[in-house]
Every structure is written in C-alpha cells, then in structure tokens.
Amino acid sequence: SVLASQEFYKTRSLLGRTQEFLYVCLSTTPNPTPSWFLLRRETNKNQLIPIPSFPSQPETFSSFVALDWGIYVIGGFKDVRSPDVLLLDCRTNTWRKVPSMSVGRAAAAAGVIDGKIYVFGGCEELSSPNWAEVFDPNTQTWETLVPMDDRNEGDNVIRETLVMDKKVYAVDFWSGSLFYYSPGDGKWGRKKIPEQVQSYYCVMEKVLY
C-alpha cells in the first residue's frame, strides 16, 4: 500500500528524500473550468494524472505561486474579481481555502520572497488602498503594502510575474514594461528597458532574459 501523510512527508524532507513534480492546469473547450493534473515523467512516456478540482475552481485569470509544499491559487474571475485564495496541498493533492484578500483581484501579480506571498494589481479600482498586499502563511494574515504613488491603468493588469534580486517584478499587460516592489526597503520602482524588447520575460539562474 502507499503511505501518504504529513508526518511521512516531514520525515522524508528531513532525510532529504524529496521528489520534484510538475503540476499542470489546463482549460479546454467546451468546458472552460480549469482541470488540474500531476505530470508523471517516465522513461518511455509522460502521463497526466487527474487531481480533483475545488468545487468552485477559479477561471484562467487566477495568479499562481508555489511555496513549500503547496500551490496557491489567487483570485481570478474574469468578470467578477474574487478575493478568494485556494491552496493545493501537494502532499495529499487536496484543496482547502486560506484567508481571503481584502479586495477582489483578477490577472494580478503574485510572487514569493522570504516565505511571504506578495500580491498587487488586478483590482476593480486602480485607486484601491489595498491595491498591494502581502500574505504570511505562518500567521495566516494579510497586510497592506505601502502604496505605489505613480501607478497607472496599465499597471493594474499583469501579464506575468518574475522574482529576482529579492524583488517582485510585474509585466504590464498592455506595454510589456516592468515595474517592481522591493520588500527589503518597502519601495516601488520601474526597470527601464529598450522599447524593442518589451515582450516576454523569464528568469534563469538570477538572470533576466
């Protein structure tokens, strides 16, 4: 039989006997509701193992971050923004709700630095005092971040999020430009880049491509 429990997970982690798995979220027609899978990579073939979805699974405008043993699904309804946050426990492949944000979001930036989840943008109102928040999994609480003074309408819809040099970078959906939040000094900033490269980004080995 297969043994699966939090205690066994902790023991394997302490012994260094952990495994890496790739989780896949797919939305296919005619069913727009996303489905979750675990990708099993084998020598001769790859196999997608279905994972039960949460009863009210968000749509494809959610933001995702991986932290410790779980995947957080943040906000994400196209027409009605949601403050809800779900956690996929990768130890047991089960879902549960965690404390909600103070404001509904869709297509928001979300990144992890020093064990905390930073979320900003995607609000109904650009001027919302809770436009940027941080979640501490240890205390299970959300706190509002210092406001970004020069934010504009384009900063509210995020194409993708990057984490580099202890900063959470967001890619503006419309222009592809970069702006960031630095938790270390509690400051916002923008990264100047040539206009011709305002497209898609990724970070590998602490280098921005």
For each residue, the residues with C-beta under 8 A, 3 or more apart:
1:
2:
3: 8
4: 8 9 91 92
5: 8 9 91 92
6: 9 10 91 92
7: 10 11
8: 3 4 5 11 12
9: 4 5 6 12 13 69 91
10: 6 7 13 14
11: 7 8 14 15
12: 8 9 15 17 18
13: 9 10 16 17 18
14: 10 11
15: 11 12
16: 13
17: 12 13
18: 12 13
19:
20:
21: 38 39 90
22: 38 39 41
23: 36 37 38 39 51 71 88 90
24: 36 37 38 39 48
25: 34 35 36 37 64
26: 34 35 37
27: 31 32 33 34 35 59 60
28: 31 35
29: 32
30:
31: 27 28 35
32: 27 29 59 60
33: 27 53 57 59
34: 25 26 27 53 57 58 59 60
35: 25 26 27 28 31 50 53
36: 23 24 25 50 51 53 88
37: 23 24 25 26 48 49 50 51
38: 21 22 23 24 48 49 51 93
39: 21 22 23 24 46 47 48 49
40: 46 47 48 49
41: 22 46
42: 45 46 47
43:
44:
45: 42
46: 39 40 41 42
47: 39 40 42
48: 24 37 38 39 40
49: 37 38 39 40
50: 35 36 37
51: 23 36 37 38 88 93
52: 93 94 95
53: 33 34 35 36 57 95
54: 57 73 86 95
55:
56: 84
57: 33 34 53 54 86
58: 34 61 62 73 75 76 77 82 84 86
59: 27 32 33 34 62 76 77 78
60: 27 32 34 76 78
61: 58 75 76 77 78 106 107 122
62: 58 59 73 74 75 76 106
63: 73 74 75 76 105 107 108 109 110 119 122 158 161
64: 25 71 72 73 74 110
65: 71 72 74 110 111 112 117
66: 70 71 72 112
67: 70 72 112 115 117 137
68: 115 137
69: 9 89 90 91
70: 66 67 87 88 89 90
71: 23 64 65 66 87 88 90
72: 64 65 66 67 85 86 87 88 98 110 117
73: 54 58 62 63 64 76 85 86 87 88
74: 62 63 64 65 85 101 105 108 110 117 119
75: 58 61 62 63 81 82 83 84 85 101 104 105 106 108 119 122
76: 58 59 60 61 62 63 73 82 105 106 107
77: 58 59 61 80 81 82 104 106
78: 59 60 61 106
79:
80: 77 104
81: 75 77 103 104 105 106 122 123 124
82: 58 75 76 77 104 105 106
83: 75 100 101 102 103 104 105
84: 56 58 75 97 100 101
85: 72 73 74 75 97 98 99 100 101 135
86: 54 57 58 72 73 95 96 97 98
87: 70 71 72 73 95 96 97 98
88: 23 36 51 70 71 72 73 93 94 95
89: 69 70 92 93 94 95 96
90: 21 23 69 70 71 93
91: 4 5 6 9 69
92: 4 5 6 89
93: 38 51 52 88 89 90
94: 52 88 89
95: 52 53 54 86 87 88 89
96: 86 87 89
97: 84 85 86 87 100
98: 72 85 86 87 135 137 140
99: 85 135 140 141 142
100: 83 84 85 97
101: 74 75 83 84 85 104 105 119 130 133 135 142
102: 83 130 133 142 144
103: 81 83 123 124 128 130 131 133
104: 75 77 80 81 82 83 101 123 124
105: 63 74 75 76 81 82 83 101 108 119 121 122 123
106: 61 62 75 76 77 78 81 82 122
107: 61 63 76 121 122 157 158 159 173
108: 63 74 75 105 119 120 121 122 123 158
109: 63 118 119 120 121 122 158 161 168 170
110: 63 64 65 72 74 117 118 119 161
111: 65 117 118 161 162 163 168 169
112: 65 66 67 115 116 117 118 163
113: 116 118 163 166 167 168 183
114: 166 183
115: 67 68 112 136 137 138
116: 112 113 134 135 136 137 183
117: 65 67 72 74 110 111 112 134 135 137
118: 109 110 111 112 113 132 133 134 145 168 181 183
119: 63 74 75 101 105 108 109 110 132 133 134 135
120: 108 109 131 132 133 145 148 168 170 181
121: 105 107 108 109 131 132 155 156 157 158 170
122: 61 63 75 81 105 106 107 108 109 156 157 158
123: 81 103 104 105 108 126 128 130 131 156
124: 81 103 104 128
125: 128
126: 123 131 151 152 153 155 156
127: 131
128: 103 123 124 125 131
129: 144 147
130: 101 102 103 123 133 144
131: 103 120 121 123 126 127 128 147 148 151 156
132: 118 119 120 121 144 145 146 147 148 181
133: 101 102 103 118 119 120 130 142 143 144 145
134: 116 117 118 119 142 143 145 183
135: 85 98 99 101 116 117 119 141 142
136: 115 116 139 140 141 143
137: 67 68 98 115 116 117 140
138: 115
139: 136
140: 98 99 136 137
141: 99 135 136
142: 99 101 102 133 134 135
143: 133 134 136
144: 102 129 130 132 133
145: 118 120 132 133 134 181 186
146: 132 186 187 188
147: 129 131 132
148: 120 131 132 151 155 179 181 188
149: 188
150: 188
151: 126 131 148 155 156
152: 126 155
153: 126 156
154: 157 172 173 174 175 177
155: 121 126 148 151 152 170 172 179
156: 121 122 123 126 131 151 153
157: 107 121 122 154 172 173 174
158: 63 107 108 109 121 122 161 170 171 172 173
159: 107 171 172 173 176 200
160: 170 171 200 201
161: 63 109 110 111 158 168 169 170 171
162: 111 168 169 170 171 178 201 202 203 208
163: 111 112 113 167 168 169 203
164: 167 169 203 206 208
165: 206
166: 113 114 182 183 184
167: 113 163 164 180 181 182 183 189
168: 109 111 113 118 120 161 162 163 180 181 183
169: 111 161 162 163 164 178 179 180 191 201
170: 109 120 121 155 158 160 161 162 178 179 180
171: 158 159 160 161 162 176 177 178 200 201
172: 154 155 157 158 159 175 176 177 178 179
173: 107 154 157 158 159
174: 154 157
175: 154 172 198
176: 159 171 172 198 199 200
177: 154 171 172 190 191 193 198
178: 162 169 170 171 172 190 191 193 201
179: 148 155 169 170 172 188 189 190 191
180: 167 168 169 170 188 189 190 191
181: 118 120 132 145 148 167 168 187 188
182: 166 167 185 186 187 188 189
183: 113 114 116 118 134 166 167 168 186
184: 166
185: 182
186: 145 146 182 183
187: 146 181 182
188: 146 148 149 150 179 180 181 182
189: 167 179 180 182
190: 177 178 179 180
191: 169 177 178 179 180
192:
193: 177 178 197 198
194: 197 198
195: 198
196:
197: 193 194
198: 175 176 177 193 194 195
199: 176
200: 159 160 171 176
201: 160 162 169 171 178 208 209
202: 162 208 209
203: 162 163 164 206 207 208 209
204: 207 209
205:
206: 164 165 203
207: 203 204
208: 162 164 201 202 203
209: 201 202 203 204
